[in-house]
Amino acid sequence: MKNRASESIKRGLQEAIAHAGGSPMSEKYAPVAFNPRAFAEEACKHDPVFREAYEGMAGEVAALKARILANPEARAEHEAQAPEFDQVRERIGSDTPPPD
């Protein structure tokens, strides 16, 4: 089952790259707007194996976050980085290029 889920996720990522006009790495980098939440929601609608794998990660993500936040040093680092992550989250899906 894990292999099927892995293959499903790999196939989904390949489709996203193709949809975004993916090109060989030798060409000049051109950022592409990508909304991972919307992609996952769409993939979950059409691919039951992807949906099962994606939903199966929810518990692991919650447990990892709880474990990180229970450690005082890790919690302080997480809170210090939160504004940076918020900025990244705001830019995801927008055409705004990252600052230099």
C-alpha positions in Angstrom: 0.0 0.0 0.0 2.8 2.4 0.9 4.4 1.8 -2.6 1.0 2.6 -4.3 0.6 5.8 -2.3 4.2 6.8 -3.1 3.6 6.1 -6.8 0.4 8.1 -6.7 2.1 11.1 -5.1 4.9 10.9 -7.6 2.5 10.8 -10.5 0.6 13.8 -9.0 3.8 15.8 -8.8 4.7 14.9 -12.3 1.3 16.0 -13.5 1.7 19.3 -11.6 5.1 19.9 -13.2 3.7 19.1 -16.7 0.7 21.3 -16.1 3.0 24.2 -15.0 5.0 23.8 -18.2 7.8 21.9 -16.6 11.1 22.0 -18.5 14.5 20.4 -18.2 16.7 21.8 -15.4 19.2 23.1 -18.0 16.8 25.9 -19.0 16.6 29.2 -17.1 14.7 29.0 -13.9 11.3 30.6 -14.1 9.1 30.5 -10.9 5.7 29.1 -11.2 2.7 29.9 -8.9 1.7 26.7 -7.2 -0.9 26.3 -4.5 -0.2 23.0 -2.8 -3.4 23.0 -0.8 -5.6 23.4 -4.0 -3.5 20.8 -5.8 -3.9 18.3 -2.9 -7.7 19.0 -2.8 -8.0 18.4 -6.5 -5.9 15.3 -6.4 -7.9 13.9 -3.6 -11.1 14.2 -5.6 -9.7 12.2 -8.5 -7.2 9.7 -7.0 -8.4 7.6 -4.0 -4.9 6.3 -3.3 -3.5 9.9 -3.2 -6.4 10.9 -0.9 -5.7 8.0 1.4 -2.0 8.8 1.6 -2.7 12.5 2.1 -5.3 12.1 4.7 -3.1 9.5 6.4 -0.4 12.1 7.0 -2.7 14.3 9.0 -2.1 12.4 12.3 1.6 12.3 11.7 1.8 16.0 11.0 -0.3 16.8 14.1 1.9 14.5 16.3 5.1 16.0 15.0 3.8 19.6 15.6 2.8 18.6 19.1 6.1 17.1 19.8 8.0 20.1 18.5 5.9 22.5 20.5 6.4 20.4 23.6 10.1 21.0 23.4 10.9 24.5 24.7 13.9 25.0 22.4 12.1 23.8 19.4 9.0 25.8 20.3 11.1 29.0 20.6 12.6 28.3 17.1 9.2 27.6 15.6 7.8 30.8 17.0 10.8 32.8 15.8 10.4 31.4 12.3 6.6 31.8 12.2 6.6 35.3 10.6 8.9 34.0 7.8 6.6 31.0 7.2 3.6 33.4 7.1 5.3 35.4 4.4 5.9 32.3 2.4 2.4 31.1 2.8 1.1 34.5 1.6 3.2 34.3 -1.5 2.2 30.7 -2.4 -0.2 30.9 -5.3 0.6 34.5 -6.1 2.7 35.9 -8.9 4.7 38.0 -6.5 8.4 37.1 -6.8 10.3 36.5 -3.6 12.4 39.4 -2.3 16.1 39.5 -3.3 
